[in-house]
Amino acid sequence: MNTLARLVTPQLPSIHRGKVRDSLRVDDSTRLIVVTDRISAFDSVLDTPIPGKGRVLNQIANFWFDATRDIVANHVVREIDPCITLVHEATPIRVEVIVRGYLAGSMWRGYQDGKRTFSGASLPDGLSLNQRLPEPIVTPTTKEDSDEEITPEGIVATGLASEALYRRMHETALKLYERGARLLGERGLLLVDTKYEFGLLHDELILIDEIHTPDSSRFFESDDYDRDPAHATQMDKEYVRQWLQANRDEDSGAYPSVLPEDVVIETARRYNELFARVTGQSVRPDLDDDAPNRVYRNLLREGLILPGYVAIIMGSAADLPFARKLAEGVAKYGIKAELRIVSAHKNGERILGMAEEYNASLEPGAVLAVAGLSNGLGGALAANLNLPVISCPPFKDNVDLLTNVNSSLMMPSGTPAGTCVRPDNAVQLALRALNLPRLRERLSAEIAANKLRLIEADTEARGRES
C-alpha cells in the first residue's frame, strides 16, 4: 500500500508546506490544498505516514463544507482527488476561532492549575474533567508557529480583525459548532472542541482550511462518555499521542519518530471508521493501493498538469536562445518544458535543491543539460538526479565541437549522463526517456510516417515500386 507523504511537481509552484497540508499555486485566484498522509503529534511530523489519512481528512472536511454552506460560504471550488481540493485564494484572518463544548485538553490542564479565564471566556469553579459546559464557549488564539490565547478586545486592538468582523466570526463559529454537534450526536459522537479558520474573499467572510476533522477537532464516543466521562474514548489521533507518550526515551524524554506497523494499521483503521461514521459513506481502502499514481491521473484529467516534463538546465543565461529552441521542440508534444540556470562550477550547490524537487516529482521527467566548454553540468546533474540526464552542448561550430565534446562524453562512474550533439535528437531522446504511452503512440506514428516517406522517395527515384 503506497502513501502520499508529499506532493511535488515542478509544474505547480509550492506556496506552503505545513505539518499535514501542502498548498500549490494554480493561478492568481486558486490553489490546490493537498492533504497528505503525514501525521503530526507534539508539534513534530512523524516519519511514518498513515495510509489513507489524507483522503479521510480531505473528504470529511469537504463533507462538512457542503453541509454548512447555508451558514457561511467557504473556499471550496471542487474536489480534484480524494485528498486534493481546488480552493479559492482568500486572504486569511490570522485568528483560530476555537469552540469548546466540554472541559478537556489544554483547557482542562489550565483549569487544574487554577486558571478560570480562557481568551476572555470565564468558567465557574467546581467543574470536572471532560464535563459538558453549560454553553459552548469561544477561545480564540493567534495563528502563529506557537498559538497564543487572545481576547476579542486583543484581536481588535492588534488589527487582526475589526470589532464587527470578529463578532461575525464568533457568531458563525457557534452556529457551525451547533450544526456539527447536532449531526455528530445523531451518529453517536460528541464534538468536544474544534477550531475554525476564516478568510476574506472579495471582502466577504468565508470559511477556509478544514472543518470538523480529526486533526482540527476532538471527538468522544457518546456511549463511552455516558458510562465514564473522564475516560471516554477519543476518536482522533489521541491513540498515536498515547503510544508516543508510553514509548518516550527514558533519558532524553524524546518521542519516537517512527511508528510500528501495528500502530500504523490501527491508526488507519480508526481514521477509516471515523470517516464512515461521520459521512455515512462506505470506506474504499482500494483508493490507497497506489495513491501517488491515482493523484497523478486525477491532476492530469483535470488539466492541472501535463503528462510529464523536461527540465532544460543551462550553465549561463548566454545559453537561453539555444535552450528556448529545445523548449519549443518539447512543447510541441504536449510536455512541460522548464528552463533553469545553474553553473556546475560557480553555484553548483543549487543542484542539490533541484535534485530534491525533481527526484520527488509525481510525474515522469527528464533533463537536458546545456553546457559546452568544460561541461561539468551534465555530470553534476546525473550524479544527483534519479532522472535521465542528456547533455546537449551548444557548440558554435565543428571546431568547438571537436575541441570540447569529450567533456560531455567522458563521465566518471556513477554519473550516467548521455550526450546528443544534435538538438533535435536531444529533444527526441528526452521525450522517449519519459516512456509515456501517449507519447510512444505519437512517436510510433512519426516513425511509420518517416518510413513511408522514404518508400515513396525510393519509388519516385526508381520509377517503379519495389
C-alpha positions as a LaTeX table, in Angstrom:
\begin{tabular}{lrrr}
\hline
Residue & $x$ (\AA) & $y$ (\AA) & $z$ (\AA) \\
\hline
Met1 & 0.00 & 0.00 & 0.00 \\
Asn2 & 1.52 & 3.32 & $-1.08$ \\
Thr3 & 1.11 & 6.52 & 0.87 \\
Leu4 & 1.20 & 10.15 & $-0.20$ \\
Ala5 & 3.75 & 11.67 & 2.15 \\
Arg6 & 4.05 & 14.80 & $-0.02$ \\
Leu7 & 3.16 & 16.06 & $-3.44$ \\
Val8 & 5.95 & 17.56 & $-5.52$ \\
Thr9 & 5.60 & 18.66 & $-9.12$ \\
Pro10 & 7.68 & 21.27 & $-10.94$ \\
Gln11 & 4.52 & 22.19 & $-12.86$ \\
Leu12 & 2.72 & 23.67 & $-9.83$ \\
Pro13 & 4.65 & 26.12 & $-7.61$ \\
Ser14 & 4.66 & 25.33 & $-3.91$ \\
Ile15 & 3.10 & 28.03 & $-1.73$ \\
His16 & 3.36 & 26.41 & 1.67 \\
Arg17 & 4.15 & 23.06 & 3.21 \\
Gly18 & 2.56 & 22.57 & 6.62 \\
Lys19 & 2.67 & 19.65 & 9.00 \\
Val20 & $-0.02$ & 17.80 & 7.06 \\
Arg21 & $-1.21$ & 20.03 & 4.20 \\
Asp22 & 0.66 & 21.22 & 1.13 \\
Ser23 & $-0.56$ & 24.22 & $-0.86$ \\
Leu24 & 0.26 & 24.51 & $-4.57$ \\
Arg25 & $-0.38$ & 27.51 & $-6.80$ \\
Val26 & $-2.74$ & 27.01 & $-9.74$ \\
Asp27 & $-3.23$ & 30.66 & $-10.70$ \\
Asp28 & $-3.75$ & 34.04 & $-9.05$ \\
Ser29 & $-7.24$ & 33.13 & $-7.85$ \\
Thr30 & $-6.99$ & 29.42 & $-6.92$ \\
Arg31 & $-4.71$ & 26.96 & $-5.21$ \\
Leu32 & $-4.66$ & 23.25 & $-4.50$ \\
Ile33 & $-4.80$ & 22.05 & $-0.92$ \\
Val34 & $-3.20$ & 18.61 & $-0.73$ \\
Val35 & $-3.95$ & 16.71 & 2.46 \\
Thr36 & $-1.09$ & 14.24 & 2.76 \\
Asp37 & $-0.80$ & 11.07 & 4.81 \\
Arg38 & 1.68 & 12.73 & 7.16 \\
Ile39 & 0.76 & 12.72 & 10.83 \\
Ser40 & 1.98 & 15.12 & 13.49 \\
Ala41 & 1.97 & 14.95 & 17.26 \\
Phe42 & 3.54 & 17.14 & 19.92 \\
Asp43 & 4.50 & 19.76 & 17.30 \\
Ser44 & 6.50 & 17.28 & 15.21 \\
Val45 & 5.80 & 15.44 & 11.97 \\
Leu46 & 6.44 & 11.71 & 12.36 \\
Asp47 & 8.50 & 9.81 & 9.81 \\
Thr48 & 5.73 & 7.26 & 9.32 \\
Pro49 & 2.75 & 8.30 & 7.18 \\
Ile50 & $-0.68$ & 6.75 & 7.78 \\
Pro51 & $-2.25$ & 5.12 & 4.68 \\
Gly52 & $-5.47$ & 6.87 & 3.67 \\
Lys53 & $-5.26$ & 9.57 & 6.36 \\
Gly54 & $-5.12$ & 12.41 & 3.83 \\
Arg55 & $-8.11$ & 11.03 & 1.96 \\
Val56 & $-10.12$ & 10.76 & 5.17 \\
Leu57 & $-9.31$ & 14.28 & 6.36 \\
Asn58 & $-9.98$ & 15.89 & 2.98 \\
Gln59 & $-13.26$ & 14.12 & 2.37 \\
Ile60 & $-14.54$ & 14.70 & 5.91 \\
Ala61 & $-13.73$ & 18.40 & 5.55 \\
Asn62 & $-15.49$ & 18.58 & 2.19 \\
Phe63 & $-18.50$ & 16.76 & 3.65 \\
Trp64 & $-18.79$ & 19.47 & 6.31 \\
Phe65 & $-18.07$ & 22.33 & 3.91 \\
Asp66 & $-21.03$ & 21.14 & 1.87 \\
Ala67 & $-23.21$ & 20.61 & 4.94 \\
Thr68 & $-22.63$ & 24.15 & 6.27 \\
Arg69 & $-22.83$ & 26.29 & 3.12 \\
Asp70 & $-26.11$ & 27.73 & 4.35 \\
Ile71 & $-24.33$ & 29.10 & 7.44 \\
Val72 & $-21.26$ & 30.58 & 5.75 \\
Ala73 & $-19.66$ & 30.37 & 2.31 \\
Asn74 & $-16.36$ & 28.53 & 2.06 \\
His75 & $-13.30$ & 28.39 & $-0.16$ \\
Val76 & $-14.05$ & 25.09 & $-1.95$ \\
Val77 & $-14.23$ & 25.14 & $-5.74$ \\
Arg78 & $-14.27$ & 21.38 & $-6.28$ \\
Glu79 & $-12.62$ & 18.15 & $-5.18$ \\
Ile80 & $-9.85$ & 17.09 & $-7.56$ \\
Asp81 & $-8.85$ & 13.86 & $-5.85$ \\
Pro82 & $-9.92$ & 12.18 & $-2.60$ \\
Cys83 & $-7.03$ & 14.02 & $-0.91$ \\
Ile84 & $-6.90$ & 17.23 & $-3.01$ \\
Thr85 & $-9.29$ & 20.16 & $-3.20$ \\
Leu86 & $-9.18$ & 23.16 & $-5.52$ \\
Val87 & $-9.99$ & 26.26 & $-3.47$ \\
His88 & $-10.40$ & 29.98 & $-3.94$ \\
Glu89 & $-7.42$ & 32.12 & $-2.98$ \\
Ala90 & $-8.65$ & 34.04 & 0.08 \\
Thr91 & $-7.00$ & 36.49 & 2.43 \\
Pro92 & $-6.65$ & 34.58 & 5.72 \\
Ile93 & $-7.60$ & 36.17 & 9.02 \\
Arg94 & $-4.77$ & 35.26 & 11.37 \\
Val95 & $-7.01$ & 34.02 & 14.18 \\
Glu96 & $-8.04$ & 30.48 & 15.06 \\
Val97 & $-11.57$ & 30.51 & 16.46 \\
Ile98 & $-11.78$ & 27.60 & 18.90 \\
Val99 & $-15.17$ & 26.49 & 20.18 \\
Arg100 & $-15.28$ & 24.26 & 23.26 \\
Gly101 & $-18.31$ & 22.36 & 24.46 \\
Tyr102 & $-16.53$ & 20.28 & 27.13 \\
Leu103 & $-13.74$ & 20.87 & 29.63 \\
Ala104 & $-10.98$ & 18.84 & 28.01 \\
Gly105 & $-7.48$ & 19.01 & 26.60 \\
Ser106 & $-5.36$ & 22.08 & 27.26 \\
Met107 & $-8.27$ & 23.94 & 28.85 \\
Trp108 & $-8.64$ & 21.18 & 31.46 \\
Arg109 & $-4.92$ & 21.29 & 32.19 \\
Gly110 & $-5.13$ & 25.05 & 32.74 \\
Tyr111 & $-8.27$ & 24.64 & 34.83 \\
Gln112 & $-6.49$ & 22.12 & 37.07 \\
Asp113 & $-3.79$ & 24.73 & 37.66 \\
Gly114 & $-6.38$ & 27.23 & 38.86 \\
Lys115 & $-6.98$ & 29.10 & 35.65 \\
Arg116 & $-10.60$ & 30.21 & 35.15 \\
Thr117 & $-10.44$ & 32.63 & 32.21 \\
Phe118 & $-9.51$ & 31.47 & 28.71 \\
Ser119 & $-9.19$ & 34.03 & 25.91 \\
Gly120 & $-11.63$ & 36.24 & 27.75 \\
Ala121 & $-14.19$ & 33.49 & 28.44 \\
Ser122 & $-14.73$ & 32.63 & 32.13 \\
Leu123 & $-15.58$ & 29.28 & 33.72 \\
Pro124 & $-17.02$ & 28.66 & 37.20 \\
Asp125 & $-15.34$ & 26.64 & 39.93 \\
Gly126 & $-16.21$ & 23.02 & 40.61 \\
Leu127 & $-16.03$ & 21.58 & 37.09 \\
Ser128 & $-14.54$ & 18.15 & 36.40 \\
Leu129 & $-12.55$ & 16.52 & 33.59 \\
Asn130 & $-14.49$ & 16.30 & 30.31 \\
Gln131 & $-17.57$ & 17.87 & 31.90 \\
Arg132 & $-20.02$ & 19.34 & 29.42 \\
Leu133 & $-20.08$ & 23.12 & 29.70 \\
Pro134 & $-23.39$ & 24.91 & 30.31 \\
Glu135 & $-22.93$ & 26.62 & 26.93 \\
Pro136 & $-20.20$ & 26.29 & 24.30 \\
Ile137 & $-17.52$ & 28.96 & 24.69 \\
Val138 & $-15.21$ & 30.58 & 22.14 \\
Thr139 & $-11.49$ & 30.78 & 22.98 \\
Pro140 & $-9.63$ & 32.39 & 20.05 \\
Thr141 & $-5.88$ & 32.10 & 19.56 \\
Thr142 & $-3.42$ & 33.80 & 17.25 \\
Lys143 & $-2.42$ & 31.76 & 14.24 \\
Glu144 & 1.35 & 31.59 & 14.61 \\
Asp145 & 4.02 & 28.92 & 14.94 \\
Ser146 & 3.12 & 28.86 & 18.62 \\
Asp147 & $-0.55$ & 29.74 & 19.04 \\
Glu148 & $-1.26$ & 32.16 & 21.87 \\
Glu149 & $-4.56$ & 32.92 & 23.57 \\
Ile150 & $-6.04$ & 36.29 & 22.64 \\
Thr151 & $-9.18$ & 38.07 & 23.78 \\
Pro152 & $-11.74$ & 39.60 & 21.42 \\
Glu153 & $-10.50$ & 43.01 & 22.55 \\
Gly154 & $-6.93$ & 41.98 & 21.75 \\
Ile155 & $-7.96$ & 40.86 & 18.27 \\
Val156 & $-9.40$ & 44.29 & 17.57 \\
Ala157 & $-6.55$ & 46.19 & 19.24 \\
Thr158 & $-3.86$ & 44.36 & 17.24 \\
Gly159 & $-5.69$ & 44.88 & 13.96 \\
Leu160 & $-6.29$ & 41.18 & 13.28 \\
Ala161 & $-9.97$ & 41.92 & 12.69 \\
Ser162 & $-12.41$ & 44.75 & 13.23 \\
Glu163 & $-14.94$ & 44.50 & 16.03 \\
Ala164 & $-17.76$ & 43.88 & 13.55 \\
Leu165 & $-15.79$ & 41.26 & 11.62 \\
Tyr166 & $-14.75$ & 39.35 & 14.73 \\
Arg167 & $-18.32$ & 39.45 & 16.04 \\
Arg168 & $-19.45$ & 37.75 & 12.86 \\
Met169 & $-16.64$ & 35.17 & 13.12 \\
His170 & $-17.68$ & 34.46 & 16.73 \\
Glu171 & $-21.35$ & 34.07 & 15.86 \\
Thr172 & $-20.59$ & 31.95 & 12.79 \\
Ala173 & $-18.28$ & 29.64 & 14.73 \\
Leu174 & $-21.01$ & 28.96 & 17.30 \\
Lys175 & $-23.51$ & 28.17 & 14.54 \\
Leu176 & $-21.03$ & 25.81 & 12.89 \\
Tyr177 & $-20.33$ & 24.09 & 16.20 \\
Glu178 & $-24.05$ & 23.69 & 16.90 \\
Arg179 & $-24.58$ & 22.14 & 13.45 \\
Gly180 & $-21.62$ & 19.81 & 13.87 \\
Ala181 & $-22.58$ & 18.76 & 17.41 \\
Arg182 & $-26.14$ & 18.00 & 16.35 \\
Leu183 & $-25.25$ & 15.94 & 13.27 \\
Leu184 & $-22.47$ & 14.06 & 15.05 \\
Gly185 & $-24.75$ & 13.40 & 18.01 \\
Glu186 & $-27.10$ & 11.59 & 15.64 \\
Arg187 & $-24.13$ & 9.34 & 14.77 \\
Gly188 & $-23.17$ & 8.54 & 18.35 \\
Leu189 & $-20.31$ & 11.04 & 18.57 \\
Leu190 & $-19.73$ & 14.13 & 20.71 \\
Leu191 & $-17.96$ & 17.18 & 19.27 \\
Val192 & $-15.81$ & 18.07 & 22.25 \\
Asp193 & $-13.94$ & 21.04 & 20.78 \\
Thr194 & $-12.88$ & 22.24 & 17.37 \\
Lys195 & $-11.22$ & 25.12 & 15.55 \\
Tyr196 & $-12.37$ & 27.22 & 12.61 \\
Glu197 & $-10.36$ & 29.45 & 10.32 \\
Phe198 & $-11.81$ & 32.26 & 8.28 \\
Gly199 & $-10.72$ & 34.40 & 5.38 \\
Leu200 & $-11.97$ & 37.17 & 3.15 \\
Leu201 & $-12.91$ & 36.65 & $-0.49$ \\
His202 & $-13.99$ & 39.80 & $-2.30$ \\
Asp203 & $-14.41$ & 41.37 & 1.18 \\
Glu204 & $-16.87$ & 38.63 & 2.22 \\
Leu205 & $-16.25$ & 36.33 & 5.19 \\
Ile206 & $-15.71$ & 32.69 & 4.21 \\
Leu207 & $-14.65$ & 29.51 & 5.97 \\
Ile208 & $-11.22$ & 28.16 & 4.96 \\
Asp209 & $-8.72$ & 25.40 & 5.84 \\
Glu210 & $-10.73$ & 22.49 & 7.32 \\
Ile211 & $-13.80$ & 21.80 & 9.42 \\
His212 & $-14.70$ & 19.07 & 11.94 \\
Thr213 & $-11.82$ & 16.74 & 11.02 \\
Pro214 & $-9.88$ & 14.51 & 13.44 \\
Asp215 & $-6.92$ & 16.90 & 13.08 \\
Ser216 & $-8.90$ & 20.03 & 13.98 \\
Ser217 & $-11.37$ & 18.56 & 16.46 \\
Arg218 & $-11.75$ & 16.28 & 19.43 \\
Phe219 & $-14.50$ & 13.63 & 19.42 \\
Phe220 & $-15.85$ & 11.36 & 22.15 \\
Glu221 & $-17.88$ & 8.18 & 21.77 \\
Ser222 & $-21.29$ & 9.04 & 23.22 \\
Asp223 & $-21.78$ & 5.65 & 24.86 \\
Asp224 & $-18.35$ & 5.72 & 26.47 \\
Tyr225 & $-18.92$ & 9.24 & 27.69 \\
Asp226 & $-22.23$ & 8.32 & 29.28 \\
Arg227 & $-20.59$ & 5.44 & 31.16 \\
Asp228 & $-17.43$ & 7.25 & 32.29 \\
Pro229 & $-16.90$ & 10.85 & 31.13 \\
Ala230 & $-13.37$ & 11.05 & 32.48 \\
His231 & $-12.24$ & 8.07 & 30.38 \\
Ala232 & $-14.33$ & 8.46 & 27.23 \\
Thr233 & $-12.76$ & 7.05 & 24.04 \\
Gln234 & $-11.41$ & 9.77 & 21.78 \\
Met235 & $-12.00$ & 9.32 & 18.06 \\
Asp236 & $-9.00$ & 11.30 & 16.85 \\
Lys237 & $-5.21$ & 10.95 & 16.82 \\
Glu238 & $-5.08$ & 10.68 & 20.61 \\
Tyr239 & $-4.31$ & 6.99 & 20.10 \\
Val240 & $-0.98$ & 7.95 & 18.46 \\
Arg241 & $-0.22$ & 10.53 & 21.15 \\
Gln242 & $-0.76$ & 7.94 & 23.87 \\
Trp243 & 1.55 & 5.46 & 22.14 \\
Leu244 & 4.24 & 8.11 & 21.79 \\
Gln245 & 3.94 & 9.06 & 25.45 \\
Ala246 & 4.20 & 5.43 & 26.50 \\
Asn247 & 7.35 & 4.95 & 24.43 \\
Arg248 & 9.32 & 8.10 & 25.22 \\
Asp249 & 13.04 & 7.78 & 25.72 \\
Glu250 & 13.57 & 7.46 & 29.47 \\
Asp251 & 16.76 & 9.54 & 29.45 \\
Ser252 & 16.10 & 12.32 & 26.94 \\
Gly253 & 12.31 & 12.35 & 27.07 \\
Ala254 & 12.25 & 12.41 & 23.28 \\
Tyr255 & 9.28 & 10.91 & 21.49 \\
Pro256 & 9.80 & 8.20 & 18.83 \\
Ser257 & 9.69 & 9.49 & 15.26 \\
Val258 & 8.71 & 6.14 & 13.71 \\
Leu259 & 5.52 & 4.19 & 14.37 \\
Pro260 & 5.48 & 0.38 & 14.34 \\
Glu261 & 3.33 & $-1.40$ & 11.78 \\
Asp262 & 0.62 & $-2.43$ & 14.23 \\
Val263 & 0.15 & 1.18 & 15.37 \\
Val264 & 0.01 & 2.36 & 11.75 \\
Ile265 & $-2.65$ & $-0.24$ & 10.88 \\
Glu266 & $-4.75$ & 0.59 & 13.95 \\
Thr267 & $-4.47$ & 4.32 & 13.33 \\
Ala268 & $-5.57$ & 3.89 & 9.71 \\
Arg269 & $-8.49$ & 1.75 & 10.88 \\
Arg270 & $-9.61$ & 4.43 & 13.31 \\
Tyr271 & $-9.48$ & 7.14 & 10.67 \\
Asn272 & $-11.49$ & 5.00 & 8.26 \\
Glu273 & $-14.05$ & 4.18 & 10.94 \\
Leu274 & $-14.48$ & 7.86 & 11.75 \\
Phe275 & $-14.88$ & 8.68 & 8.05 \\
Ala276 & $-17.68$ & 6.13 & 7.70 \\
Arg277 & $-19.47$ & 7.27 & 10.84 \\
Val278 & $-19.25$ & 10.98 & 10.11 \\
Thr279 & $-20.16$ & 10.90 & 6.42 \\
Gly280 & $-22.29$ & 7.76 & 6.25 \\
Gln281 & $-20.25$ & 6.74 & 3.20 \\
Ser282 & $-18.59$ & 3.38 & 2.76 \\
Val283 & $-14.83$ & 3.19 & 3.12 \\
Arg284 & $-12.86$ & 2.40 & $-0.03$ \\
Pro285 & $-9.37$ & 1.29 & 1.06 \\
Asp286 & $-8.67$ & 0.31 & $-2.57$ \\
Leu287 & $-8.20$ & 4.02 & $-3.22$ \\
Asp288 & $-4.97$ & 3.80 & $-1.23$ \\
Asp289 & $-3.43$ & 0.93 & $-3.22$ \\
Asp290 & $-1.40$ & 3.38 & $-5.32$ \\
Ala291 & $-2.15$ & 6.84 & $-4.02$ \\
Pro292 & 0.61 & 8.73 & $-5.92$ \\
Asn293 & $-0.46$ & 7.26 & $-9.26$ \\
Arg294 & $-4.12$ & 8.00 & $-8.51$ \\
Val295 & $-3.24$ & 11.63 & $-7.75$ \\
Tyr296 & $-1.20$ & 11.87 & $-10.96$ \\
Arg297 & $-4.11$ & 10.58 & $-13.06$ \\
Asn298 & $-6.58$ & 12.97 & $-11.44$ \\
Leu299 & $-4.37$ & 16.04 & $-11.84$ \\
Leu300 & $-3.85$ & 15.05 & $-15.47$ \\
Arg301 & $-7.58$ & 14.54 & $-16.02$ \\
Glu302 & $-8.33$ & 17.98 & $-14.61$ \\
Gly303 & $-5.77$ & 19.60 & $-16.92$ \\
Leu304 & $-3.74$ & 20.88 & $-13.97$ \\
Ile305 & $-0.52$ & 19.25 & $-15.15$ \\
Leu306 & 0.85 & 17.90 & $-18.41$ \\
Pro307 & 1.80 & 14.20 & $-18.60$ \\
Gly308 & 5.49 & 14.85 & $-17.96$ \\
Tyr309 & 8.21 & 17.46 & $-18.06$ \\
Val310 & 11.67 & 18.07 & $-19.46$ \\
Ala311 & 13.86 & 20.36 & $-17.39$ \\
Ile312 & 16.29 & 22.21 & $-19.65$ \\
Ile313 & 19.11 & 23.26 & $-17.36$ \\
Met314 & 21.77 & 25.57 & $-18.78$ \\
Gly315 & 25.07 & 26.80 & $-17.40$ \\
Ser316 & 24.51 & 30.50 & $-18.08$ \\
Ala317 & 21.99 & 32.99 & $-19.41$ \\
Ala318 & 24.02 & 33.12 & $-22.64$ \\
Asp319 & 22.58 & 29.67 & $-23.44$ \\
Leu320 & 18.96 & 30.88 & $-23.31$ \\
Pro321 & 18.41 & 31.20 & $-27.10$ \\
Phe322 & 19.65 & 27.63 & $-27.59$ \\
Ala323 & 17.62 & 26.35 & $-24.63$ \\
Arg324 & 14.45 & 28.05 & $-25.85$ \\
Lys325 & 14.68 & 26.19 & $-29.17$ \\
Leu326 & 14.90 & 22.93 & $-27.22$ \\
Ala327 & 11.87 & 24.01 & $-25.19$ \\
Glu328 & 9.89 & 24.68 & $-28.36$ \\
Gly329 & 10.65 & 21.16 & $-29.55$ \\
Val330 & 9.50 & 19.65 & $-26.25$ \\
Ala331 & 6.31 & 21.75 & $-26.03$ \\
Lys332 & 5.14 & 20.56 & $-29.47$ \\
Tyr333 & 4.50 & 17.18 & $-27.89$ \\
Gly334 & 2.34 & 18.48 & $-25.04$ \\
Ile335 & 5.11 & 18.09 & $-22.48$ \\
Lys336 & 6.08 & 20.75 & $-19.96$ \\
Ala337 & 9.44 & 22.39 & $-20.74$ \\
Glu338 & 11.05 & 24.11 & $-17.76$ \\
Leu339 & 14.07 & 26.38 & $-18.18$ \\
Arg340 & 16.61 & 26.60 & $-15.34$ \\
Ile341 & 20.05 & 28.16 & $-14.98$ \\
Val342 & 22.77 & 26.83 & $-12.71$ \\
Ser343 & 26.53 & 26.66 & $-13.10$ \\
Ala344 & 28.21 & 23.46 & $-12.01$ \\
His345 & 31.38 & 25.44 & $-11.26$ \\
Lys346 & 30.04 & 28.73 & $-9.84$ \\
Asn347 & 26.92 & 27.81 & $-7.83$ \\
Gly348 & 26.74 & 24.05 & $-8.05$ \\
Glu349 & 25.33 & 23.84 & $-4.53$ \\
Arg350 & 21.95 & 24.77 & $-6.03$ \\
Ile351 & 21.89 & 21.46 & $-7.86$ \\
Leu352 & 21.06 & 19.75 & $-4.56$ \\
Gly353 & 17.90 & 21.84 & $-4.24$ \\
Met354 & 16.93 & 20.98 & $-7.80$ \\
Ala355 & 17.54 & 17.32 & $-7.08$ \\
Glu356 & 15.30 & 17.44 & $-4.02$ \\
Glu357 & 12.43 & 18.68 & $-6.17$ \\
Tyr358 & 12.95 & 16.67 & $-9.35$ \\
Asn359 & 13.78 & 13.39 & $-7.59$ \\
Ala360 & 10.47 & 13.53 & $-5.70$ \\
Ser361 & 8.33 & 14.69 & $-8.63$ \\
Leu362 & 5.00 & 12.98 & $-9.07$ \\
Glu363 & 5.12 & 12.82 & $-12.85$ \\
Pro364 & 7.79 & 11.41 & $-15.22$ \\
Gly365 & 10.64 & 13.77 & $-16.01$ \\
Ala366 & 13.90 & 14.06 & $-17.92$ \\
Val367 & 16.69 & 16.62 & $-18.02$ \\
Leu368 & 18.55 & 18.27 & $-20.88$ \\
Ala369 & 21.87 & 19.76 & $-19.71$ \\
Val370 & 23.04 & 22.66 & $-21.84$ \\
Ala371 & 26.71 & 23.48 & $-21.28$ \\
Gly372 & 29.61 & 23.39 & $-23.67$ \\
Leu373 & 33.14 & 24.40 & $-22.72$ \\
Ser374 & 34.43 & 22.09 & $-19.96$ \\
Asn375 & 30.93 & 20.69 & $-19.43$ \\
Gly376 & 30.65 & 19.74 & $-15.76$ \\
Leu377 & 26.92 & 20.38 & $-15.63$ \\
Gly378 & 25.72 & 17.14 & $-17.21$ \\
Gly379 & 27.81 & 15.01 & $-14.89$ \\
Ala380 & 26.90 & 17.00 & $-11.79$ \\
Leu381 & 23.20 & 16.65 & $-12.60$ \\
Ala382 & 23.48 & 12.94 & $-13.42$ \\
Ala383 & 25.30 & 12.29 & $-10.14$ \\
Asn384 & 22.45 & 13.81 & $-8.12$ \\
Leu385 & 19.26 & 13.14 & $-10.07$ \\
Asn386 & 17.27 & 9.92 & $-10.42$ \\
Leu387 & 16.00 & 11.14 & $-13.82$ \\
Pro388 & 17.58 & 10.56 & $-17.25$ \\
Val389 & 20.11 & 13.32 & $-17.96$ \\
Ile390 & 21.10 & 14.12 & $-21.54$ \\
Ser391 & 23.83 & 16.63 & $-22.32$ \\
Cys392 & 23.25 & 18.77 & $-25.39$ \\
Pro393 & 26.17 & 21.18 & $-25.63$ \\
Pro394 & 25.53 & 24.43 & $-27.58$ \\
Phe395 & 28.55 & 24.10 & $-29.86$ \\
Lys396 & 29.18 & 27.13 & $-32.09$ \\
Asp397 & 30.78 & 25.17 & $-34.92$ \\
Asn398 & 32.62 & 21.94 & $-35.71$ \\
Val399 & 35.87 & 23.24 & $-34.26$ \\
Asp400 & 34.12 & 23.96 & $-30.94$ \\
Leu401 & 32.55 & 20.51 & $-31.11$ \\
Leu402 & 35.80 & 18.66 & $-31.74$ \\
Thr403 & 37.61 & 20.65 & $-29.07$ \\
Asn404 & 35.10 & 20.30 & $-26.25$ \\
Val405 & 32.88 & 17.27 & $-26.93$ \\
Asn406 & 34.98 & 14.97 & $-24.75$ \\
Ser407 & 33.97 & 16.91 & $-21.63$ \\
Ser408 & 30.42 & 15.73 & $-22.31$ \\
Leu409 & 31.25 & 12.22 & $-23.46$ \\
Met410 & 33.69 & 11.20 & $-20.74$ \\
Met411 & 31.95 & 10.77 & $-17.38$ \\
Pro412 & 33.19 & 9.08 & $-14.22$ \\
Ser413 & 31.34 & 6.10 & $-12.77$ \\
Gly414 & 28.08 & 6.91 & $-11.08$ \\
Thr415 & 27.34 & 9.82 & $-13.41$ \\
Pro416 & 25.23 & 8.27 & $-16.20$ \\
Ala417 & 24.75 & 11.30 & $-18.45$ \\
Gly418 & 24.11 & 10.67 & $-22.14$ \\
Thr419 & 25.12 & 13.09 & $-24.89$ \\
Cys420 & 23.31 & 14.21 & $-28.03$ \\
Val421 & 25.08 & 16.69 & $-30.30$ \\
Arg422 & 22.05 & 17.45 & $-32.46$ \\
Pro423 & 19.40 & 19.45 & $-30.56$ \\
Asp424 & 16.52 & 17.71 & $-32.36$ \\
Asn425 & 17.86 & 14.31 & $-31.34$ \\
Ala426 & 18.32 & 15.50 & $-27.76$ \\
Val427 & 14.65 & 16.51 & $-27.63$ \\
Gln428 & 13.57 & 13.19 & $-29.12$ \\
Leu429 & 15.71 & 11.22 & $-26.68$ \\
Ala430 & 14.32 & 13.15 & $-23.69$ \\
Leu431 & 10.76 & 12.51 & $-24.87$ \\
Arg432 & 11.46 & 8.79 & $-25.30$ \\
Ala433 & 13.01 & 8.67 & $-21.84$ \\
Leu434 & 9.67 & 9.73 & $-20.34$ \\
Asn435 & 8.23 & 6.40 & $-21.59$ \\
Leu436 & 4.66 & 7.75 & $-21.70$ \\
Pro437 & 2.15 & 5.58 & $-23.61$ \\
Arg438 & 0.56 & 8.53 & $-25.41$ \\
Leu439 & 3.96 & 9.82 & $-26.49$ \\
Arg440 & 5.05 & 6.38 & $-27.66$ \\
Glu441 & 1.95 & 6.15 & $-29.85$ \\
Arg442 & 2.71 & 9.51 & $-31.42$ \\
Leu443 & 6.39 & 8.70 & $-31.89$ \\
Ser444 & 5.49 & 5.35 & $-33.44$ \\
Ala445 & 3.21 & 7.17 & $-35.88$ \\
Glu446 & 6.04 & 9.56 & $-36.75$ \\
Ile447 & 8.43 & 6.65 & $-37.30$ \\
Ala448 & 5.90 & 4.98 & $-39.59$ \\
Ala449 & 5.40 & 8.25 & $-41.48$ \\
Asn450 & 9.14 & 8.63 & $-41.96$ \\
Lys451 & 9.39 & 5.10 & $-43.31$ \\
Leu452 & 6.52 & 5.77 & $-45.72$ \\
Arg453 & 8.17 & 8.95 & $-46.99$ \\
Leu454 & 11.38 & 7.03 & $-47.65$ \\
Ile455 & 9.49 & 4.32 & $-49.53$ \\
Glu456 & 7.75 & 6.96 & $-51.61$ \\
Ala457 & 11.06 & 8.66 & $-52.33$ \\
Asp458 & 12.57 & 5.30 & $-53.35$ \\
Thr459 & 9.64 & 4.61 & $-55.67$ \\
Glu460 & 9.98 & 8.02 & $-57.29$ \\
Ala461 & 13.74 & 7.66 & $-57.71$ \\
Arg462 & 13.49 & 4.16 & $-59.18$ \\
Gly463 & 10.49 & 4.94 & $-61.32$ \\
Arg464 & 8.51 & 2.00 & $-60.07$ \\
Glu465 & 7.52 & 0.28 & $-56.82$ \\
Ser466 & 9.92 & $-2.20$ & $-55.28$ \\
\hline
\end{tabular}
